[in-house]
Amino acid sequence: MRLDTGTPLTRFFSALVTILALLAFGFVAWKAFDVWRSDPAVEGIHDILQPKQ
């Protein structure tokens, strides 16, 4: 990673883009997990792993 020696405005936008990219990645990961969790096969595995009452 290079050190940014630009103007404060350039550094601000660089940080903003980085934060937005991390938020976008987090949102995509959350949606992927939500889709995976609602998969019927995963629900079947979850039922098997639950202790019997």
Secondary structure, DSSP 8 states (H G I E B T S, - for coil): -----S-HHHHHHHHHHHHHHHHHHHHHHHHHHHHHHT-HHHHHHHHHHS---
